[in-house]
Amino acid sequence: MLLRLPTTVSEAQECLAEGAVPIGGATLMWATWQRDGFPELAMSLRELPEANVLGRETVGGAVVLHRIDDRVPDVLRLAATTVGTGAVRRTATVGGNLVGSTLRCLLPAALALDARATVLESEGVRETDLAELVAKSPVLLNLRWCEPLACAYRKLPGEAGGPPPLVVASAVHADEGGGRLRVAVRDGYEVLSAGAACAADAEETLDALRSTAVGDLPTAAWDVVRSQVAALLAC
Ligand SMILES: Cc1cc2nc3c(=O)[nH]c(=O)nc-3n(C[C@H](O)[C@H](O)[C@H](O)COP(=O)(O)OP(=O)(O)OC[C@H]3O[C@@H](n4cnc5c(N)ncnc54)[C@H](O)[C@@H]3O)c2cc1C
């Protein structure tokens, strides 16, 4: 296997055109390659500046999870700290988690932030939403969002070998009419998200959220959403 390390977007685009497979920390790919054989050409984005940004409103696809600190909003920082073990977090990347993994603990956080994805395709760079990122798996260069006013993240404890634990992420964003709440939930392998305008009364906001897809969650999951959102709105 030849591993390319592009340092510019145009070099990365050339690699892609030559059929290079994107890799992050290979925490998922290694076992697959050992079983099925290694690809002829792979590319890592670890030398590409656009994929290594880290700040209040952006994170790069090549950023290793354990590098995600309080420069990013808490909802994303906390999400990163809950992924796997310390050894996994020292190697696994944002791109590998969002695009390549089935668990995607970062996805609810990114949805709550209303993040947009900058992706690389053979035709060039473009921006897309998270639904398309997950559905079509293009090469993720980075995520961008507007810093929220407040946010929260909770992952329930899981049982070894059991279903993925419930994840609830939420954020309040500045909006012309006051604030806008965004909530995302991973229930099993399903991730759903919804928004509601923040009313003066928290109960009214929760009622509006209850009328969305998030309100159709099983009672136990809705109770976790409800208590997180109530605490967030009280901030
Ligand atoms: C022990 C263990 C525990 C885990 N626990 C959790 C958990 O609790 N929560 C959770 O969410 N996940 C968990 N995972 C999965 C983990 O999220 C992934 O292993 C990791 O995020 C993959 O990242 P990577 O950089 O190693 O990806 P790689 O293994 O390098 O790649 C995986 C896939 O992603 C693609 N890819 C990589 N980077 C990009 C990119 N920038 N753009 C597009 N595609 C890309 C690759 O082509 C490949 O298809 C666990 C994994 C292990 C091994």
The ligand as an SDF file (V2000), in Angstrom:
LIG
                    3D

 53 58  0  0  0  0  0  0  0  0999 V2000
  -12.3880   -0.3100   20.9570 C   0  0  0  0  0  0  0  0  0  0  0  0
  -13.2230    0.6580   20.1710 C   0  0  0  0  0  0  0  0  0  0  0  0
  -14.2430    1.3500   20.8250 C   0  0  0  0  0  0  0  0  0  0  0  0
  -15.0280    2.2750   20.1080 C   0  0  0  0  0  0  0  0  0  0  0  0
  -16.0200    2.9690   20.7530 N   0  0  0  0  0  0  0  0  0  0  0  0
  -16.7040    3.9260   20.0900 C   0  0  0  0  0  0  0  0  0  0  0  0
  -17.6500    4.7550   20.7670 C   0  0  0  0  0  0  0  0  0  0  0  0
  -17.9040    4.6280   21.9640 O   0  0  0  0  0  0  0  0  0  0  0  0
  -18.2920    5.7040   20.0220 N   0  0  0  0  0  0  0  0  0  0  0  0
  -18.0390    5.9000   18.6990 C   0  0  0  0  0  0  0  0  0  0  0  0
  -18.6180    6.7860   18.0870 O   0  0  0  0  0  0  0  0  0  0  0  0
  -17.1480    5.1310   18.0490 N   0  0  0  0  0  0  0  0  0  0  0  0
  -16.4800    4.1670   18.6990 C   0  0  0  0  0  0  0  0  0  0  0  0
  -15.5700    3.4000   18.0370 N   0  0  0  0  0  0  0  0  0  0  0  0
  -15.4130    3.6050   16.6080 C   0  0  0  0  0  0  0  0  0  0  0  0
  -14.5110    4.7970   16.3970 C   0  0  0  0  0  0  0  0  0  0  0  0
  -15.3060    5.9370   16.3500 O   0  0  0  0  0  0  0  0  0  0  0  0
  -13.7880    4.6170   15.0930 C   0  0  0  0  0  0  0  0  0  0  0  0
  -12.8990    3.5110   15.2490 O   0  0  0  0  0  0  0  0  0  0  0  0
  -12.9850    5.8090   14.7140 C   0  0  0  0  0  0  0  0  0  0  0  0
  -13.6510    7.0200   14.8680 O   0  0  0  0  0  0  0  0  0  0  0  0
  -12.5400    5.6950   13.2930 C   0  0  0  0  0  0  0  0  0  0  0  0
  -11.6270    6.7270   13.0750 O   0  0  0  0  0  0  0  0  0  0  0  0
  -10.2740    6.4630   12.3060 P   0  0  0  0  0  0  0  0  0  0  0  0
   -9.6630    7.7890   12.1010 O   0  0  0  0  0  0  0  0  0  0  0  0
   -9.4400    5.4460   12.9800 O   0  0  0  0  0  0  0  0  0  0  0  0
  -10.8850    5.8820   10.9510 O   0  0  0  0  0  0  0  0  0  0  0  0
  -10.2030    4.8350    9.9550 P   0  0  0  0  0  0  0  0  0  0  0  0
  -10.2220    3.4660   10.5710 O   0  0  0  0  0  0  0  0  0  0  0  0
   -8.9040    5.3520    9.4520 O   0  0  0  0  0  0  0  0  0  0  0  0
  -11.2690    4.8930    8.7780 O   0  0  0  0  0  0  0  0  0  0  0  0
  -12.5780    4.4250    8.9680 C   0  0  0  0  0  0  0  0  0  0  0  0
  -13.4150    4.7760    7.7410 C   0  0  0  0  0  0  0  0  0  0  0  0
  -13.5720    6.1830    7.6930 O   0  0  0  0  0  0  0  0  0  0  0  0
  -13.1190    6.6730    6.4250 C   0  0  0  0  0  0  0  0  0  0  0  0
  -12.5010    7.9820    6.6850 N   0  0  0  0  0  0  0  0  0  0  0  0
  -11.4850    8.2840    7.5100 C   0  0  0  0  0  0  0  0  0  0  0  0
  -11.2400    9.6000    7.4980 N   0  0  0  0  0  0  0  0  0  0  0  0
  -12.1160   10.1320    6.6160 C   0  0  0  0  0  0  0  0  0  0  0  0
  -12.3740   11.4580    6.1580 C   0  0  0  0  0  0  0  0  0  0  0  0
  -11.6740   12.5220    6.5970 N   0  0  0  0  0  0  0  0  0  0  0  0
  -13.3600   11.6360    5.2630 N   0  0  0  0  0  0  0  0  0  0  0  0
  -14.0830   10.5950    4.8160 C   0  0  0  0  0  0  0  0  0  0  0  0
  -13.8900    9.3260    5.2030 N   0  0  0  0  0  0  0  0  0  0  0  0
  -12.9210    9.1010    6.1010 C   0  0  0  0  0  0  0  0  0  0  0  0
  -12.1430    5.6380    5.9020 C   0  0  0  0  0  0  0  0  0  0  0  0
  -12.0670    5.6550    4.4930 O   0  0  0  0  0  0  0  0  0  0  0  0
  -12.7650    4.3620    6.4090 C   0  0  0  0  0  0  0  0  0  0  0  0
  -13.7990    3.9510    5.5410 O   0  0  0  0  0  0  0  0  0  0  0  0
  -14.7810    2.4910   18.7190 C   0  0  0  0  0  0  0  0  0  0  0  0
  -13.7510    1.7950   18.0850 C   0  0  0  0  0  0  0  0  0  0  0  0
  -12.9750    0.9020   18.7900 C   0  0  0  0  0  0  0  0  0  0  0  0
  -11.8540    0.2010   18.0630 C   0  0  0  0  0  0  0  0  0  0  0  0
  1  2  1  0
  2  3  1  0
  2 52  2  0
  3  4  2  0
  4  5  1  0
  4 50  1  0
  5  6  2  0
  6  7  1  0
  6 13  1  0
  7  8  2  0
  7  9  1  0
  9 10  1  0
 10 11  2  0
 10 12  1  0
 12 13  2  0
 13 14  1  0
 14 15  1  0
 14 50  1  0
 15 16  1  0
 16 17  1  0
 16 18  1  0
 18 19  1  0
 18 20  1  0
 20 21  1  0
 20 22  1  0
 22 23  1  0
 23 24  1  0
 24 25  2  0
 24 26  1  0
 24 27  1  0
 27 28  1  0
 28 29  2  0
 28 30  1  0
 28 31  1  0
 31 32  1  0
 32 33  1  0
 33 34  1  0
 33 48  1  0
 34 35  1  0
 35 36  1  0
 35 46  1  0
 36 37  1  0
 36 45  1  0
 37 38  2  0
 38 39  1  0
 39 40  1  0
 39 45  2  0
 40 41  1  0
 40 42  2  0
 42 43  1  0
 43 44  2  0
 44 45  1  0
 46 47  1  0
 46 48  1  0
 48 49  1  0
 50 51  2  0
 51 52  1  0
 52 53  1  0
M  END
$$$$
